[in-house]
Amino acid sequence: MDGDSKEQVALSLGVAAILRTLDQVSRQHEGDITSALVFAAVLQAAPSGTQAASTPACGGQTHPRMVTVAGLAAQLGIPNETVRRKVNGLIAQGLLTRSDEGLSVSLAYLRSDRMRETRRAGLQILRDLQGQLAQIGLAPLEARADS
């Protein structure tokens, strides 16, 4: 299989992994994909109100990252009012918390069995993708020299 064919198959496998992940996450949110996306965006941006994040873009500096309804709406391309409703629902379910600094994932939820199961399922999806990429002879982090 040539390099272009490998890349096409890898792209298809990656999209399939994304769709499996979306399915998994939306089931955690009773099929509400918008709530799932809002939750995932908060989780990625601000894992919990008591944690700080370290990112390579900031030279590994640790800093708190808080997220707002307006920021989520802009990031996701969803109207502010829709995001506000979804955030309020996620807060009512105990999944998110709101402070003066912004939104974060509830520490209790991060430690819950439900979240552990979600992490396990996500990790399995990544392992499956890694195995599938290896089967076509493409290492997961392999980059083309002409990219």
DSSP file (Angstrom, degrees, kcal/mol; ACC not computed):
  #  RESIDUE AA STRUCTURE BP1 BP2  ACC     N-H-->O    O-->H-N    N-H-->O    O-->H-N    TCO  KAPPA ALPHA  PHI   PSI    X-CA   Y-CA   Z-CA
    1    1 A M              0   0    0      0, 0.0     2,-0.0     0, 0.0     0, 0.0   0.000 360.0 360.0 360.0 128.2    0.0    0.0    0.0
    2    2 A D     >  -     0   0    0      1,-0.1     4,-2.4     4,-0.0     5,-0.2  -0.231 360.0 -99.5 -76.7 170.7    1.5    3.3   -1.0
    3    3 A G  H  > S+     0   0    0      1,-0.2     4,-2.3     2,-0.2     5,-0.1   0.870 121.3  50.1 -58.9 -42.2    1.8    6.4    1.3
    4    4 A D  H  > S+     0   0    0      2,-0.2     4,-2.2     1,-0.2    -1,-0.2   0.901 111.2  49.1 -65.5 -40.2   -1.3    8.1   -0.1
    5    5 A S  H  > S+     0   0    0      2,-0.2     4,-2.5     1,-0.2     5,-0.2   0.913 110.6  50.9 -64.8 -41.9   -3.4    5.0    0.3
    6    6 A K  H  X S+     0   0    0     -4,-2.4     4,-3.0     1,-0.2    -2,-0.2   0.916 110.1  50.0 -59.6 -43.5   -2.2    4.5    3.9
    7    7 A E  H  X S+     0   0    0     -4,-2.3     4,-2.5     2,-0.2    -1,-0.2   0.892 109.9  50.5 -63.7 -39.5   -3.1    8.1    4.6
    8    8 A Q  H  X S+     0   0    0     -4,-2.2     4,-2.2     2,-0.2    -2,-0.2   0.929 113.7  44.5 -64.4 -44.9   -6.6    7.7    3.2
    9    9 A V  H  X S+     0   0    0     -4,-2.5     4,-2.7     2,-0.2    -2,-0.2   0.914 113.1  51.9 -64.9 -42.2   -7.2    4.5    5.2
   10   10 A A  H  X S+     0   0    0     -4,-3.0     4,-2.6     2,-0.2    -2,-0.2   0.900 109.0  50.2 -61.3 -41.1   -5.8    6.2    8.3
   11   11 A L  H  X S+     0   0    0     -4,-2.5     4,-2.6     2,-0.2    -1,-0.2   0.930 111.0  48.9 -62.1 -45.3   -8.1    9.2    7.8
   12   12 A S  H  X S+     0   0    0     -4,-2.2     4,-2.2     1,-0.2    -2,-0.2   0.910 112.3  48.2 -60.9 -42.6  -11.1    6.9    7.5
   13   13 A L  H  X S+     0   0    0     -4,-2.7     4,-2.1     2,-0.2    -1,-0.2   0.891 111.3  51.3 -64.9 -39.3  -10.1    5.0   10.6
   14   14 A G  H  X S+     0   0    0     -4,-2.6     4,-2.2     2,-0.2    -2,-0.2   0.912 109.7  48.4 -63.9 -43.4   -9.6    8.3   12.5
   15   15 A V  H  X S+     0   0    0     -4,-2.6     4,-2.6     1,-0.2    -1,-0.2   0.908 110.3  52.3 -63.1 -41.5  -13.0    9.5   11.5
   16   16 A A  H  X S+     0   0    0     -4,-2.2     4,-2.4     1,-0.2    -1,-0.2   0.897 109.1  50.2 -61.1 -39.7  -14.5    6.2   12.6
   17   17 A A  H  X S+     0   0    0     -4,-2.1     4,-2.3     2,-0.2    -2,-0.2   0.895 109.8  50.6 -65.3 -39.8  -12.8    6.6   16.0
   18   18 A I  H  X S+     0   0    0     -4,-2.2     4,-2.8     2,-0.2    -2,-0.2   0.930 111.0  48.6 -62.7 -45.0  -14.2   10.1   16.3
   19   19 A L  H  X S+     0   0    0     -4,-2.6     4,-2.4     2,-0.2    -2,-0.2   0.894 110.8  50.3 -64.3 -39.4  -17.7    8.8   15.5
   20   20 A R  H  X S+     0   0    0     -4,-2.4     4,-2.5     2,-0.2    -1,-0.2   0.907 111.7  49.2 -62.4 -40.7  -17.4    6.0   18.1
   21   21 A T  H  X S+     0   0    0     -4,-2.3     4,-2.9     2,-0.2     5,-0.2   0.929 110.5  49.4 -65.1 -45.2  -16.2    8.5   20.7
   22   22 A L  H  X S+     0   0    0     -4,-2.8     4,-2.8     1,-0.2     5,-0.2   0.901 111.4  50.1 -60.2 -41.0  -19.1   10.9   19.9
   23   23 A D  H  X S+     0   0    0     -4,-2.4     4,-1.9     2,-0.2    -2,-0.2   0.935 112.3  47.3 -61.8 -46.3  -21.5    7.9   20.2
   24   24 A Q  H  X S+     0   0    0     -4,-2.5     4,-1.2     1,-0.2    -2,-0.2   0.937 115.9  43.7 -60.3 -48.6  -20.0    6.9   23.6
   25   25 A V  H  X S+     0   0    0     -4,-2.9     4,-0.6     1,-0.2     3,-0.3   0.897 111.1  53.4 -68.0 -40.3  -20.1   10.5   24.9
   26   26 A S  H ><>S+     0   0    0     -4,-2.8     5,-3.1    -5,-0.2     3,-0.8   0.861 104.6  56.1 -65.8 -32.5  -23.6   11.2   23.7
   27   27 A R  H ><5S+     0   0    0     -4,-1.9     3,-1.2     1,-0.3    -1,-0.2   0.842 102.1  56.8 -65.1 -31.1  -24.9    8.0   25.4
   28   28 A Q  H 3<5S+     0   0    0     -4,-1.2    -1,-0.3    -3,-0.3    -2,-0.2   0.693 110.3  46.0 -69.1 -17.4  -23.4    9.4   28.6
   29   29 A H  T X<5S-     0   0    0     -3,-0.8     3,-2.1    -4,-0.6    -1,-0.3  -0.147 124.9 -99.0-118.5  35.7  -25.6   12.5   28.0
   30   30 A E  T < 5S-     0   0    0     -3,-1.2    -3,-0.2     1,-0.3    -2,-0.1   0.814  80.0 -55.3  53.2  37.5  -28.8   10.6   27.1
   31   31 A G  T 3 <S+     0   0    0     -5,-3.1     2,-1.2     1,-0.2    -1,-0.3   0.482 100.1 136.0  80.4   2.4  -28.3   11.0   23.4
   32   32 A D    <>  -     0   0    0     -3,-2.1     4,-2.2    -6,-0.6    -1,-0.2  -0.698  30.5-176.8 -87.5  94.6  -28.0   14.8   23.6
   33   33 A I  H  > S+     0   0    0     -2,-1.2     4,-2.5     1,-0.2    -1,-0.2   0.822  79.7  56.4 -64.2 -32.4  -25.0   15.5   21.3
   34   34 A T  H  > S+     0   0    0      2,-0.2     4,-2.5     1,-0.2    -1,-0.2   0.934 109.0  45.6 -67.2 -44.5  -25.0   19.2   22.0
   35   35 A S  H  > S+     0   0    0      1,-0.2     4,-2.9     2,-0.2    -2,-0.2   0.904 112.4  53.0 -61.6 -40.1  -24.7   18.7   25.8
   36   36 A A  H  X S+     0   0    0     -4,-2.2     4,-2.7     1,-0.2    -2,-0.2   0.910 110.2  46.8 -62.0 -42.5  -22.0   16.1   25.1
   37   37 A L  H  X S+     0   0    0     -4,-2.5     4,-2.3     2,-0.2    -2,-0.2   0.906 112.9  48.8 -66.6 -41.6  -20.0   18.6   23.0
   38   38 A V  H  X S+     0   0    0     -4,-2.5     4,-2.1     2,-0.2    -2,-0.2   0.939 113.7  46.9 -62.3 -46.9  -20.4   21.4   25.6
   39   39 A F  H  X S+     0   0    0     -4,-2.9     4,-2.8     1,-0.2    -2,-0.2   0.935 112.3  49.7 -60.1 -46.7  -19.3   19.0   28.4
   40   40 A A  H  X S+     0   0    0     -4,-2.7     4,-2.5     1,-0.2    -1,-0.2   0.878 109.6  51.7 -61.4 -38.7  -16.3   17.7   26.4
   41   41 A A  H  X S+     0   0    0     -4,-2.3     4,-2.1     2,-0.2    -1,-0.2   0.896 112.0  45.8 -66.5 -39.7  -15.2   21.3   25.6
   42   42 A V  H  X S+     0   0    0     -4,-2.1     4,-3.5     2,-0.2    63,-0.2   0.927 112.4  51.6 -67.5 -43.4  -15.3   22.2   29.3
   43   43 A L  H  < S+     0   0    0     -4,-2.8    -2,-0.2     1,-0.2    -1,-0.2   0.912 113.0  45.1 -58.7 -43.8  -13.5   19.0   30.2
   44   44 A Q  H  < S+     0   0    0     -4,-2.5    -1,-0.2    -5,-0.2    -2,-0.2   0.892 121.7  37.2 -67.7 -39.5  -10.8   19.8   27.7
   45   45 A A  H  < S+     0   0    0     -4,-2.1    -2,-0.2     1,-0.2    -3,-0.2   0.870 135.6  11.3 -82.8 -38.7  -10.4   23.4   28.6
   46   46 A A     <  -     0   0    0     -4,-3.5    59,-1.3    -5,-0.2    -1,-0.2  -0.673  63.0-172.6-145.2  81.4  -10.9   23.3   32.4
   47   47 A P  S    S-     0   0    0      0, 0.0     2,-0.3     0, 0.0    58,-0.2   0.847  73.9 -15.7 -51.0 -44.3  -10.8   19.8   33.8
   48   48 A S    >   -     0   0    0      3,-0.2     3,-1.7    56,-0.1    58,-0.1  -0.980  63.9-112.3-156.3 156.7  -11.8   20.9   37.3
   49   49 A G  T 3  S+     0   0    0     56,-0.6    57,-0.1    -2,-0.3    -1,-0.0   0.689 116.9  49.9 -63.7 -18.4  -12.0   24.1   39.2
   50   50 A T  T 3  S+     0   0    0      2,-0.0     2,-0.3    14,-0.0    -1,-0.3   0.412  99.5  79.9-101.8   1.6   -9.2   23.0   41.5
   51   51 A Q    <   -     0   0    0     -3,-1.7     2,-0.3    14,-0.1    14,-0.3  -0.774  62.4-149.7-108.9 153.7   -6.8   21.9   38.8
   52   52 A A        -     0   0    0     -2,-0.3     2,-0.3    12,-0.1    10,-0.0  -0.851  17.2-132.5-113.0 156.7   -4.4   23.9   36.7
   53   53 A A  E     -A   63   0A   0     10,-2.2    10,-2.6    -2,-0.3     2,-0.5  -0.824   7.5-154.3-111.0 149.3   -3.4   22.9   33.2
   54   54 A S  E     -A   62   0A   0     -2,-0.3     8,-0.2     8,-0.2     7,-0.1  -0.989  17.9-176.4-120.2 127.4    0.0   22.7   31.6
   55   55 A T    > > -     0   0    0      6,-0.9     5,-2.1    -2,-0.5     3,-1.4  -0.957  34.4-132.9-127.8 144.5    0.2   23.1   27.9
   56   56 A P  G > 5S+     0   0    0      0, 0.0     3,-2.1     0, 0.0    -1,-0.1   0.834 106.2  66.5 -59.3 -32.1    3.1   22.9   25.4
   57   57 A A  G 3 5S+     0   0    0      1,-0.3    -3,-0.0     2,-0.1     0, 0.0   0.756 102.6  47.4 -62.3 -22.7    1.9   26.1   23.8
   58   58 A C  G X 5S-     0   0    0     -3,-1.4     3,-1.6     3,-0.1    -1,-0.3   0.052 125.6-100.6-105.7  24.8    2.7   28.0   27.0
   59   59 A G  T < 5S-     0   0    0     -3,-2.1    -2,-0.1     1,-0.3     3,-0.1   0.782  75.1 -60.9  64.9  26.9    6.1   26.4   27.3
   60   60 A G  T 3 <S+     0   0    0     -5,-2.1    -1,-0.3     1,-0.3     2,-0.1   0.509  93.4 154.4  78.4   3.1    4.8   23.9   29.9
   61   61 A Q    <   -     0   0    0     -3,-1.6    -6,-0.9    -6,-0.3     2,-0.5  -0.411  43.7-126.8 -64.5 137.8    3.8   26.7   32.2
   62   62 A T  E     +A   54   0A   0     -8,-0.2    -8,-0.2    -3,-0.1    -1,-0.1  -0.753  43.0 154.0 -88.9 131.4    1.0   25.7   34.6
   63   63 A H  E     -A   53   0A   0    -10,-2.6   -10,-2.2    -2,-0.5     2,-0.2  -0.991  46.1-102.4-152.7 149.5   -1.9   28.1   34.6
   64   64 A P        -     0   0    0      0, 0.0     2,-0.5     0, 0.0   -12,-0.1  -0.550  30.2-158.9 -74.1 140.3   -5.6   27.9   35.3
   65   65 A R        -     0   0    0    -14,-0.3     2,-0.3    -2,-0.2   -14,-0.1  -0.963  12.6-177.8-120.7 113.3   -7.8   27.7   32.2
   66   66 A M        -     0   0    0     -2,-0.5     2,-0.4    35,-0.1    38,-0.1  -0.793  10.6-150.6-109.5 154.6  -11.4   28.7   32.8
   67   67 A V  B     -B  103   0B   0     36,-0.9    36,-3.3    -2,-0.3     2,-0.3  -0.938   5.4-157.7-127.5 147.1  -14.1   28.6   30.2
   68   68 A T     >  -     0   0    0     -2,-0.4     4,-2.7    34,-0.2     5,-0.2  -0.750  33.1-109.7-118.3 166.1  -17.2   30.8   29.9
   69   69 A V  H  > S+     0   0    0     -2,-0.3     4,-2.8     2,-0.2     5,-0.2   0.928 121.5  49.3 -59.2 -45.7  -20.6   30.3   28.1
   70   70 A A  H  > S+     0   0    0      1,-0.2     4,-2.3     2,-0.2    -1,-0.2   0.906 111.1  49.7 -62.6 -40.8  -19.6   32.9   25.5
   71   71 A G  H  > S+     0   0    0      2,-0.2     4,-2.5     1,-0.2    -1,-0.2   0.909 112.1  47.6 -63.6 -42.5  -16.2   31.2   25.0
   72   72 A L  H  X S+     0   0    0     -4,-2.7     4,-2.9     2,-0.2     5,-0.3   0.924 110.3  52.2 -63.0 -44.2  -17.9   27.8   24.5
   73   73 A A  H  X>S+     0   0    0     -4,-2.8     4,-1.5     1,-0.2     5,-1.4   0.917 112.7  44.9 -59.1 -44.3  -20.4   29.3   22.1
   74   74 A A  H  <5S+     0   0    0     -4,-2.3    -1,-0.2     2,-0.2    -2,-0.2   0.921 115.0  47.9 -65.9 -44.1  -17.7   30.8   20.0
   75   75 A Q  H  <5S+     0   0    0     -4,-2.5    -2,-0.2     1,-0.2    -1,-0.2   0.904 121.1  35.2 -63.5 -42.6  -15.5   27.7   20.1
   76   76 A L  H  <5S-     0   0    0     -4,-2.9    -1,-0.2    -5,-0.2    -2,-0.2   0.592 102.5-124.5 -91.4 -12.0  -18.4   25.3   19.2
   77   77 A G  T  <5 +     0   0    0     -4,-1.5    -3,-0.2    -5,-0.3    -4,-0.1   0.861  66.6 133.6  69.2  35.1  -20.2   27.6   16.8
   78   78 A I      < -     0   0    0     -5,-1.4    -1,-0.3    -6,-0.3    -2,-0.1  -0.921  65.3 -94.7-117.3 141.2  -23.4   27.2   18.9
   79   79 A P     >  -     0   0    0      0, 0.0     4,-2.3     0, 0.0     3,-0.3  -0.213  31.6-120.7 -56.2 144.0  -25.7   30.1   19.9
   80   80 A N  H  > S+     0   0    0      1,-0.2     4,-3.0     2,-0.2     5,-0.2   0.889 112.1  53.7 -50.7 -45.8  -25.0   31.5   23.4
   81   81 A E  H  > S+     0   0    0      1,-0.2     4,-2.3     2,-0.2    -1,-0.2   0.884 108.2  49.3 -63.0 -39.1  -28.5   30.8   24.6
   82   82 A T  H  > S+     0   0    0     -3,-0.3     4,-2.4     2,-0.2    -1,-0.2   0.937 113.3  46.5 -64.5 -46.0  -28.3   27.1   23.6
   83   83 A V  H  X S+     0   0    0     -4,-2.3     4,-3.1     1,-0.2     5,-0.2   0.916 110.5  53.5 -62.4 -42.9  -24.9   26.8   25.3
   84   84 A R  H  X S+     0   0    0     -4,-3.0     4,-2.6    -5,-0.2    -1,-0.2   0.924 110.3  47.0 -58.5 -45.5  -26.3   28.5   28.4
   85   85 A R  H  X S+     0   0    0     -4,-2.3     4,-2.1     2,-0.2    -1,-0.2   0.916 114.1  47.2 -62.5 -43.7  -29.2   26.1   28.6
   86   86 A K  H  X S+     0   0    0     -4,-2.4     4,-2.4     2,-0.2    -2,-0.2   0.911 112.2  49.8 -65.3 -42.3  -27.0   23.1   28.1
   87   87 A V  H  X S+     0   0    0     -4,-3.1     4,-2.5     2,-0.2    -2,-0.2   0.929 109.9  50.8 -61.7 -45.5  -24.5   24.4   30.8
   88   88 A N  H  X S+     0   0    0     -4,-2.6     4,-2.4    -5,-0.2    -1,-0.2   0.892 111.1  48.9 -60.5 -39.1  -27.4   24.9   33.2
   89   89 A G  H  X S+     0   0    0     -4,-2.1     4,-1.7     2,-0.2    -1,-0.2   0.905 110.9  49.5 -65.4 -41.6  -28.6   21.4   32.6
   90   90 A L  H  <>S+     0   0    0     -4,-2.4     5,-2.5     2,-0.2     6,-1.2   0.850 111.3  49.7 -66.8 -34.4  -25.1   20.0   33.1
   91   91 A I  H ><5S+     0   0    0     -4,-2.5     3,-1.5     4,-0.2    -2,-0.2   0.926 108.6  52.4 -67.0 -44.5  -24.8   22.0   36.4
   92   92 A A  H 3<5S+     0   0    0     -4,-2.4    -2,-0.2     1,-0.3    -1,-0.2   0.826 108.2  52.1 -60.7 -31.9  -28.2   20.7   37.6
   93   93 A Q  T 3<5S-     0   0    0     -4,-1.7    -1,-0.3    -5,-0.1    -2,-0.2   0.526 117.4-114.9 -81.4  -5.8  -26.9   17.1   36.9
   94   94 A G  T < 5S+     0   0    0     -3,-1.5    15,-0.3    -4,-0.3    -3,-0.2   0.648  87.2 112.7  82.5  15.0  -23.8   17.7   38.9
   95   95 A L  S   <S+     0   0    0     -5,-2.5    11,-2.7    -6,-0.2     2,-0.3   0.825  75.8  32.1 -89.2 -34.1  -21.4   17.4   36.0
   96   96 A L  E     -C  105   0B   0     -6,-1.2     2,-0.3     9,-0.3     9,-0.2  -0.838  65.1-154.9-119.6 158.4  -20.2   21.0   35.8
   97   97 A T  E     -C  104   0B   0      7,-3.0     7,-2.1    -2,-0.3     2,-0.4  -0.942   8.6-146.3-127.2 154.7  -19.7   23.7   38.4
   98   98 A R  E     +C  103   0B   0     -2,-0.3     2,-0.2     5,-0.2     5,-0.2  -0.972  21.6 167.0-122.5 135.6  -19.7   27.5   37.9
   99   99 A S  E >   -C  102   0B   0      3,-2.7     3,-0.6    -2,-0.4    -2,-0.0  -0.771  55.2 -89.4-131.3-179.8  -17.5   30.0   39.8
  100  100 A D  T 3  S+     0   0    0     -2,-0.2     3,-0.1     1,-0.2    -2,-0.0   0.802 127.8  52.8 -61.6 -27.0  -16.7   33.6   39.4
  101  101 A E  T 3  S-     0   0    0      1,-0.3     2,-0.3   -52,-0.0    -1,-0.2   0.728 120.7 -95.0 -82.1 -22.5  -13.8   32.5   37.2
  102  102 A G  E <   - C   0  99B   0     -3,-0.6    -3,-2.7   -36,-0.1     2,-0.3  -0.983  57.1 -28.9 144.6-156.2  -15.9   30.4   34.9
  103  103 A L  E     +BC  67  98B   0    -36,-3.3   -36,-0.9    -2,-0.3     2,-0.3  -0.693  48.9 166.4-102.5 149.9  -17.0   26.8   34.3
  104  104 A S  E     - C   0  97B   0     -7,-2.1    -7,-3.0    -2,-0.3     2,-0.3  -0.967  41.9 -89.6-151.6 166.2  -15.3   23.6   35.2
  105  105 A V  E     - C   0  96B   0    -59,-1.3   -56,-0.6    -2,-0.3    -9,-0.3  -0.618  53.0-101.5 -79.0 137.5  -16.1   19.9   35.5
  106  106 A S     >  -     0   0    0    -11,-2.7     4,-2.3    -2,-0.3     5,-0.2  -0.358  20.8-140.0 -59.2 131.2  -17.3   18.8   38.9
  107  107 A L  H  > S+     0   0    0      1,-0.2     4,-1.4     2,-0.2    -1,-0.2   0.875 104.2  55.8 -61.2 -37.7  -14.6   17.2   41.0
  108  108 A A  H  4 S+     0   0    0      1,-0.2    -1,-0.2     2,-0.2     4,-0.2   0.903 108.5  47.4 -61.8 -40.5  -17.1   14.6   42.2
  109  109 A Y  H >4 S+     0   0    0    -15,-0.3     3,-1.7     1,-0.2     6,-0.5   0.910 106.5  56.6 -67.9 -41.1  -18.0   13.7   38.7
  110  110 A L  H 3< S+     0   0    0     -4,-2.3    -1,-0.2     1,-0.3    -2,-0.2   0.826 112.0  44.2 -58.4 -30.3  -14.3   13.4   37.7
  111  111 A R  T 3< S+     0   0    0     -4,-1.4    -1,-0.3    -5,-0.2    -2,-0.2   0.402  95.0 111.8 -93.1   1.4  -14.0   10.8   40.5
  112  112 A S  S <> S-     0   0    0     -3,-1.7     4,-2.1    -4,-0.2     5,-0.1  -0.303  76.9-120.9 -79.9 159.0  -17.2    9.0   39.7
  113  113 A D  H  > S+     0   0    0      1,-0.2     4,-2.6     2,-0.2     5,-0.2   0.868 114.0  59.0 -61.1 -37.5  -17.6    5.5   38.3
  114  114 A R  H  > S+     0   0    0      1,-0.2     4,-1.8     2,-0.2    -1,-0.2   0.911 108.1  43.9 -59.5 -43.9  -19.5    6.9   35.3
  115  115 A M  H  > S+     0   0    0     -6,-0.5     4,-2.6     2,-0.2    -1,-0.2   0.880 111.0  54.5 -71.2 -37.6  -16.5    9.1   34.4
  116  116 A R  H  X S+     0   0    0     -4,-2.1     4,-2.5     1,-0.2    -2,-0.2   0.916 109.0  48.8 -60.1 -42.1  -14.1    6.2   34.9
  117  117 A E  H  X S+     0   0    0     -4,-2.6     4,-2.5     2,-0.2    -1,-0.2   0.894 110.3  51.0 -64.2 -40.1  -16.1    4.1   32.5
  118  118 A T  H  X S+     0   0    0     -4,-1.8     4,-2.5     2,-0.2    -2,-0.2   0.917 110.9  48.5 -63.3 -43.3  -16.1    6.9   30.0
  119  119 A R  H  X S+     0   0    0     -4,-2.6     4,-2.6     2,-0.2    -2,-0.2   0.923 111.4  50.0 -62.8 -43.8  -12.3    7.2   30.3
  120  120 A R  H  X S+     0   0    0     -4,-2.5     4,-2.2     1,-0.2    -2,-0.2   0.928 111.7  48.0 -60.4 -45.2  -11.9    3.4   29.9
  121  121 A A  H  X S+     0   0    0     -4,-2.5     4,-2.0     1,-0.2    -1,-0.2   0.911 112.6  49.1 -63.3 -42.3  -14.1    3.4   26.8
  122  122 A G  H  X S+     0   0    0     -4,-2.5     4,-2.0     1,-0.2    -1,-0.2   0.898 110.2  50.6 -64.1 -40.6  -12.2    6.3   25.3
  123  123 A L  H  X S+     0   0    0     -4,-2.6     4,-2.5     1,-0.2    -1,-0.2   0.879 108.4  52.8 -65.0 -37.4   -8.9    4.6   25.9
  124  124 A Q  H  X S+     0   0    0     -4,-2.2     4,-2.8     2,-0.2    -1,-0.2   0.895 106.6  52.8 -65.0 -39.0  -10.2    1.5   24.2
  125  125 A I  H  X S+     0   0    0     -4,-2.0     4,-2.3     2,-0.2    -1,-0.2   0.919 110.9  47.3 -60.9 -42.8  -11.2    3.5   21.2
  126  126 A L  H  X S+     0   0    0     -4,-2.0     4,-2.6     2,-0.2    -2,-0.2   0.902 111.8  49.9 -66.0 -40.6   -7.6    4.9   21.0
  127  127 A R  H  X S+     0   0    0     -4,-2.5     4,-2.5     2,-0.2    -2,-0.2   0.917 110.4  50.4 -63.0 -42.5   -6.1    1.5   21.5
  128  128 A D  H  X S+     0   0    0     -4,-2.8     4,-2.5     2,-0.2    -2,-0.2   0.928 111.3  48.5 -60.2 -44.8   -8.2    0.1   18.7
  129  129 A L  H  X S+     0   0    0     -4,-2.3     4,-2.7     1,-0.2     5,-0.2   0.921 110.2  51.5 -62.1 -44.1   -7.2    3.0   16.4
  130  130 A Q  H  X S+     0   0    0     -4,-2.6     4,-2.2     1,-0.2    -1,-0.2   0.918 111.5  47.4 -59.5 -44.0   -3.5    2.4   17.2
  131  131 A G  H  X S+     0   0    0     -4,-2.5     4,-1.9     2,-0.2    -1,-0.2   0.900 111.6  50.2 -64.0 -41.2   -3.9   -1.3   16.4
  132  132 A Q  H  X S+     0   0    0     -4,-2.5     4,-1.1     2,-0.2    -2,-0.2   0.898 110.7  49.3 -64.9 -40.4   -5.7   -0.6   13.1
  133  133 A L  H  <>S+     0   0    0     -4,-2.7     5,-2.9     1,-0.2     3,-0.4   0.900 109.7  51.9 -65.2 -39.9   -3.0    1.9   12.1
  134  134 A A  H ><5S+     0   0    0     -4,-2.2     3,-1.5     1,-0.2    -1,-0.2   0.878 103.1  59.7 -63.1 -36.8   -0.3   -0.6   12.9
  135  135 A Q  H 3<5S+     0   0    0     -4,-1.9    -1,-0.2     1,-0.3    -2,-0.2   0.813 107.2  45.2 -63.1 -30.2   -2.1   -3.2   10.7
  136  136 A I  T 3<5S-     0   0    0     -4,-1.1    -1,-0.3    -3,-0.4    -2,-0.2   0.370 123.1-106.5 -94.3   6.3   -1.8   -0.9    7.7
  137  137 A G  T < 5S+     0   0    0     -3,-1.5     2,-0.5     1,-0.2    -3,-0.2   0.782  80.9 124.8  79.5  27.3    1.9   -0.2    8.5
  138  138 A L      < -     0   0    0     -5,-2.9    -1,-0.2    -6,-0.1    -2,-0.2  -0.952  54.5-140.7-124.6 112.5    1.3    3.3    9.8
  139  139 A A    >   -     0   0    0     -2,-0.5     3,-1.7     1,-0.1    -9,-0.0  -0.433  25.7-117.2 -67.0 144.2    2.5    4.2   13.2
  140  140 A P  T 3  S+     0   0    0      0, 0.0    -1,-0.1     0, 0.0    -9,-0.0   0.818 113.3  35.6 -55.2 -34.6    0.1    6.5   15.0
  141  141 A L  T 3  S+     0   0    0      2,-0.1     2,-0.2     0, 0.0    -2,-0.1   0.310  87.1 128.5-104.1  10.2    2.6    9.4   15.3
  142  142 A E    <   -     0   0    0     -3,-1.7     2,-0.4     1,-0.0    -4,-0.0  -0.443  39.8-164.8 -67.4 133.2    4.3    8.8   12.0
  143  143 A A        -     0   0    0     -2,-0.2     2,-0.2     2,-0.0    -2,-0.1  -0.934  22.2-112.8-120.3 145.2    4.5   11.9    9.8
  144  144 A R    >   -     0   0    0     -2,-0.4     3,-1.4     1,-0.1     0, 0.0  -0.514  20.0-131.7 -73.4 142.6    5.3   12.1    6.1
  145  145 A A  T 3  S+     0   0    0      1,-0.3    -1,-0.1    -2,-0.2    -2,-0.0   0.786 107.0  51.1 -64.3 -28.1    8.6   13.8    5.3
  146  146 A D  T 3         0   0    0      1,-0.2    -1,-0.3     0, 0.0    -2,-0.0   0.287 360.0 360.0 -94.8  11.7    6.9   16.0    2.7
  147  147 A S    <         0   0    0     -3,-1.4    -1,-0.2     0, 0.0    -2,-0.1   0.482 360.0 360.0 -74.1 360.0    4.1   17.2    5.0
